[in-house]
Amino acid sequence: MEYEPEYSEGEILVGYRNMVEPRENFPQHFVPIFFEGAEYVGPWIYGEDVFIYRVPVGQEDYACSELLKQDEFVDWTGKRDFKQEIFWNLAKKIGEVLKDLNPRDPEVNKKLEAIVNCAKDLQDPI
């Protein structure tokens, strides 16, 4: 089965390769300069130097292609995929449970069940 993303309408991600000082202000001002109507949302927790921006709904692809032209600063762009973020959150949760798994723990079966349930949530419905 082919992966089908669940994009957030009107949101894009921008990954930077070169951020000009002061770094904390750069992401807030860069995209709105090059794409009218863009608004800074905040940092993306899944990548370093990656930020979320709100753009007019329906213009996500156009905004991404326009921003990629600023290749001195922009490394990559893309629509924000909630399905991918949910997957990463669940995978992280499984990793945390596995890290603390001890066969001598009286709660080991409960923890294993939690892992199985998280793994089921990671599956795409067919």
Backbone as CSV, one residue per row, in Angstrom:
resi,resn,N_x,N_y,N_z,CA_x,CA_y,CA_z,C_x,C_y,C_z
1,MET,0.838,-1.182,0.000,0.000,0.000,0.000,0.885,1.248,0.000
2,GLU,0.533,2.207,-0.808,1.297,3.437,-0.918,0.928,4.410,0.199
3,TYR,1.926,5.085,0.751,1.717,6.058,1.826,0.901,7.244,1.313
4,GLU,-0.110,7.619,2.060,-0.914,8.792,1.730,-0.831,9.781,2.880
5,PRO,-0.142,10.897,2.671,0.027,11.880,3.744,-1.292,12.558,4.109
6,GLU,-1.314,13.128,5.297,-2.440,13.949,5.749,-1.893,15.343,6.014
7,TYR,-1.946,16.169,4.981,-1.361,17.500,5.075,-2.231,18.451,5.884
8,SER,-1.566,19.337,6.590,-2.233,20.415,7.295,-2.503,21.519,6.278
9,GLU,-3.760,21.889,6.134,-4.088,22.934,5.157,-3.468,24.259,5.578
10,GLY,-2.791,24.878,4.637,-2.239,26.206,4.871,-0.987,26.241,5.719
11,GLU,-0.311,25.098,5.882,0.938,25.098,6.643,2.048,24.424,5.845
12,ILE,3.224,25.034,5.902,4.403,24.467,5.247,5.553,24.437,6.241
13,LEU,6.554,23.640,5.906,7.789,23.576,6.674,8.910,24.132,5.811
14,VAL,9.824,24.837,6.453,11.001,25.350,5.758,12.221,24.952,6.576
15,GLY,13.127,24.225,5.926,14.398,23.855,6.541,15.487,24.758,5.997
16,TYR,16.239,25.364,6.901,17.272,26.323,6.498,18.656,25.688,6.479
17,ARG,19.490,26.157,5.565,20.880,25.728,5.518,21.787,26.797,6.110
18,ASN,21.486,28.037,5.926,22.283,29.147,6.469,21.331,30.154,7.097
19,MET,21.412,30.278,8.392,20.572,31.269,9.061,21.465,32.428,9.489
20,VAL,21.038,33.623,9.137,21.791,34.833,9.425,21.533,35.234,10.876
21,GLU,22.555,35.771,11.511,22.403,36.242,12.895,21.540,37.496,12.900
22,PRO,20.761,37.780,13.910,20.545,36.917,15.066,19.601,35.771,14.703
23,ARG,20.037,34.557,14.984,19.317,33.349,14.603,17.881,33.323,15.109
24,GLU,17.646,33.812,16.328,16.301,33.721,16.903,15.283,34.578,16.156
25,ASN,15.721,35.586,15.423,14.795,36.433,14.669,14.689,36.051,13.192
26,PHE,15.693,35.368,12.680,15.752,35.060,11.257,14.507,34.340,10.741
27,PRO,14.080,33.226,11.371,12.919,32.493,10.833,11.627,33.308,10.842
28,GLN,11.508,34.210,11.786,10.284,35.004,11.882,10.139,35.987,10.733
29,HIS,11.257,36.416,10.171,11.211,37.470,9.153,11.514,36.999,7.738
30,PHE,12.210,35.881,7.582,12.686,35.471,6.264,11.550,35.128,5.300
31,VAL,10.698,34.189,5.647,9.648,33.723,4.724,8.672,34.843,4.361
32,PRO,8.169,35.636,5.319,7.245,36.708,4.930,7.848,37.729,3.949
33,ILE,9.165,37.869,3.941,9.807,38.781,2.983,9.670,38.241,1.561
34,PHE,9.795,36.916,1.401,9.808,36.322,0.067,8.473,35.730,-0.371
35,PHE,7.531,35.617,0.547,6.219,35.107,0.167,5.152,35.884,0.925
36,GLU,4.480,36.772,0.203,3.457,37.622,0.810,2.303,36.777,1.336
37,GLY,1.881,37.095,2.538,0.780,36.364,3.152,1.241,35.236,4.059
38,ALA,2.556,34.978,4.097,3.083,33.936,4.979,3.204,34.478,6.392
39,GLU,2.984,33.585,7.344,3.045,33.971,8.753,3.829,32.918,9.524
40,TYR,4.760,33.366,10.328,5.580,32.475,11.143,4.714,31.840,12.225
41,VAL,4.813,30.508,12.382,4.077,29.796,13.431,5.005,29.426,14.577
42,GLY,6.144,28.816,14.252,7.092,28.427,15.291,8.025,27.338,14.816
43,PRO,8.918,26.891,15.692,9.853,25.826,15.318,9.137,24.487,15.218
44,TRP,9.656,23.639,14.355,9.146,22.284,14.180,9.972,21.388,15.085
45,ILE,9.350,20.614,15.944,10.086,19.858,16.961,10.845,18.662,16.405
46,TYR,10.653,18.342,15.136,11.263,17.139,14.566,12.530,17.410,13.770
47,GLY,12.999,18.632,13.748,14.205,18.912,12.976,14.857,20.206,13.430
48,GLU,16.167,20.242,13.332,16.898,21.438,13.691,16.856,22.423,12.526
49,ASP,16.667,23.680,12.843,16.586,24.747,11.835,15.443,24.515,10.852
50,VAL,14.339,23.954,11.347,13.129,23.748,10.545,11.984,24.461,11.263
51,PHE,11.200,25.225,10.478,10.153,26.052,11.065,8.840,25.910,10.299
52,ILE,7.754,26.170,11.013,6.403,26.060,10.457,5.921,27.462,10.089
53,TYR,5.284,27.550,8.912,4.698,28.813,8.452,3.279,28.564,7.966
54,ARG,2.425,29.526,8.194,1.061,29.490,7.672,1.055,30.299,6.380
55,VAL,0.472,29.715,5.335,0.339,30.387,4.036,-1.119,30.275,3.608
56,PRO,-1.550,31.073,2.651,-2.938,30.946,2.198,-3.248,29.513,1.732
57,VAL,-4.386,29.000,2.163,-4.802,27.646,1.794,-4.847,27.523,0.278
58,GLY,-4.293,26.445,-0.233,-4.247,26.216,-1.672,-2.963,26.712,-2.319
59,GLN,-2.160,27.471,-1.575,-0.910,27.993,-2.127,0.322,27.338,-1.508
60,GLU,0.134,26.211,-0.838,1.243,25.543,-0.169,2.339,25.141,-1.158
61,ASP,1.967,24.485,-2.249,2.962,24.042,-3.239,3.677,25.228,-3.877
62,TYR,2.921,26.262,-4.206,3.513,27.450,-4.813,4.482,28.131,-3.843
63,ALA,4.075,28.252,-2.591,4.951,28.869,-1.586,6.249,28.073,-1.463
64,CYS,6.133,26.753,-1.421,7.327,25.901,-1.315,8.257,26.114,-2.500
65,SER,7.698,26.128,-3.711,8.556,26.278,-4.898,9.202,27.660,-4.947
66,GLU,8.484,28.688,-4.530,9.048,30.043,-4.512,10.173,30.161,-3.485
67,LEU,9.967,29.578,-2.322,10.979,29.667,-1.277,12.233,28.870,-1.618
68,LEU,12.080,27.787,-2.365,13.251,26.997,-2.772,14.191,27.791,-3.687
69,LYS,13.674,28.829,-4.300,14.522,29.683,-5.149,15.561,30.434,-4.308
70,GLN,15.309,30.551,-3.008,16.239,31.226,-2.098,17.223,30.190,-1.541
71,ASP,17.869,29.474,-2.463,18.665,28.316,-2.073,19.947,28.635,-1.315
72,GLU,20.297,29.903,-1.214,21.444,30.257,-0.374,21.101,30.022,1.103
73,PHE,19.811,30.140,1.425,19.371,29.989,2.806,18.465,28.779,3.021
74,VAL,17.633,28.466,2.027,16.628,27.414,2.184,17.173,26.084,1.676
75,ASP,17.166,25.095,2.550,17.633,23.759,2.198,16.496,22.940,1.598
76,TRP,15.308,22.993,2.215,14.164,22.241,1.722,12.873,22.878,2.238
77,THR,11.781,22.543,1.568,10.451,22.980,1.982,9.491,21.823,1.743
78,GLY,8.353,21.886,2.381,7.345,20.860,2.158,6.080,21.163,2.931
79,LYS,5.014,20.522,2.525,3.769,20.652,3.268,3.911,19.920,4.597
80,ARG,3.260,20.410,5.611,3.306,19.772,6.930,2.397,18.546,6.922
81,ASP,2.967,17.402,7.261,2.263,16.121,7.226,1.988,15.649,8.655
82,PHE,0.730,15.796,9.110,0.364,15.384,10.464,0.507,13.885,10.673
83,LYS,0.229,13.104,9.649,0.319,11.650,9.766,1.758,11.240,10.103
84,GLN,2.711,11.876,9.465,4.113,11.591,9.730,4.480,11.981,11.164
85,GLU,3.990,13.113,11.623,4.286,13.564,12.981,3.689,12.617,14.021
86,ILE,2.477,12.127,13.784,1.848,11.164,14.696,2.673,9.879,14.732
87,PHE,3.125,9.440,13.558,3.964,8.234,13.469,5.227,8.404,14.316
88,TRP,5.905,9.542,14.163,7.134,9.774,14.913,6.870,9.836,16.418
89,ASN,5.752,10.440,16.825,5.412,10.489,18.247,5.198,9.091,18.813
90,LEU,4.469,8.258,18.077,4.224,6.900,18.545,5.509,6.073,18.562
91,ALA,6.345,6.241,17.543,7.615,5.516,17.502,8.500,5.923,18.684
92,LYS,8.490,7.201,19.011,9.261,7.688,20.168,8.730,7.072,21.463
93,LYS,7.411,7.015,21.579,6.785,6.430,22.769,7.175,4.957,22.915
94,ILE,7.170,4.211,21.810,7.578,2.806,21.834,9.042,2.695,22.273
95,GLY,9.881,3.555,21.748,11.300,3.546,22.117,11.510,3.787,23.598
96,GLU,10.734,4.713,24.160,10.857,5.008,25.594,10.433,3.813,26.438
97,VAL,9.356,3.139,26.039,8.900,1.958,26.785,9.935,0.842,26.656
98,LEU,10.469,0.623,25.458,11.474,-0.421,25.250,12.728,-0.173,26.082
99,LYS,13.125,1.079,26.164,14.335,1.434,26.896,14.229,1.015,28.372
100,ASP,13.040,1.134,28.932,12.824,0.823,30.344,12.323,-0.597,30.579
101,LEU,12.292,-1.408,29.540,11.748,-2.759,29.671,12.726,-3.670,30.411
102,ASN,12.215,-4.344,31.421,13.013,-5.272,32.212,12.176,-6.521,32.435
103,PRO,12.674,-7.690,32.041,11.871,-8.905,32.179,11.520,-9.245,33.626
104,ARG,12.242,-8.707,34.584,11.961,-8.975,36.000,10.904,-8.028,36.572
105,ASP,10.570,-7.018,35.817,9.564,-6.046,36.256,8.195,-6.726,36.314
106,PRO,7.487,-6.607,37.447,6.159,-7.217,37.530,5.159,-6.598,36.541
107,GLU,5.477,-5.429,36.013,4.609,-4.740,35.055,5.012,-5.006,33.605
108,VAL,5.922,-5.956,33.375,6.464,-6.171,32.035,5.367,-6.498,31.019
109,ASN,4.399,-7.318,31.391,3.330,-7.657,30.434,2.493,-6.437,30.072
110,LYS,2.239,-5.589,31.041,1.490,-4.355,30.789,2.269,-3.445,29.817
111,LYS,3.579,-3.372,30.018,4.424,-2.548,29.150,4.494,-3.126,27.736
112,LEU,4.582,-4.440,27.646,4.583,-5.087,26.328,3.266,-4.850,25.604
113,GLU,2.173,-4.881,26.346,0.860,-4.608,25.758,0.791,-3.177,25.237
114,ALA,1.391,-2.237,25.971,1.433,-0.843,25.523,2.210,-0.715,24.220
115,ILE,3.307,-1.473,24.115,4.103,-1.451,22.878,3.278,-1.990,21.713
116,VAL,2.586,-3.090,21.936,1.762,-3.695,20.878,0.675,-2.718,20.436
117,ASN,0.036,-2.053,21.389,-1.025,-1.093,21.049,-0.477,0.090,20.254
118,CYS,0.687,0.579,20.646,1.309,1.674,19.895,1.668,1.221,18.483
119,ALA,2.191,0.007,18.372,2.552,-0.520,17.056,1.320,-0.644,16.167
120,LYS,0.200,-1.058,16.747,-1.044,-1.145,15.966,-1.459,0.235,15.468
121,ASP,-1.253,1.254,16.300,-1.595,2.623,15.900,-0.721,3.132,14.767
122,LEU,0.479,2.561,14.643,1.375,2.978,13.569,0.965,2.443,12.218
123,GLN,0.184,1.363,12.214,-0.219,0.752,10.952,-1.229,1.623,10.227
124,ASP,-1.090,1.642,8.911,-2.062,2.310,8.062,-3.262,1.402,7.883
125,PRO,-4.478,1.936,8.049,-5.637,1.063,7.786,-5.683,0.658,6.312
126,ILE,-6.026,-0.579,6.061,-6.048,-1.098,4.677,-7.444,-0.957,4.100
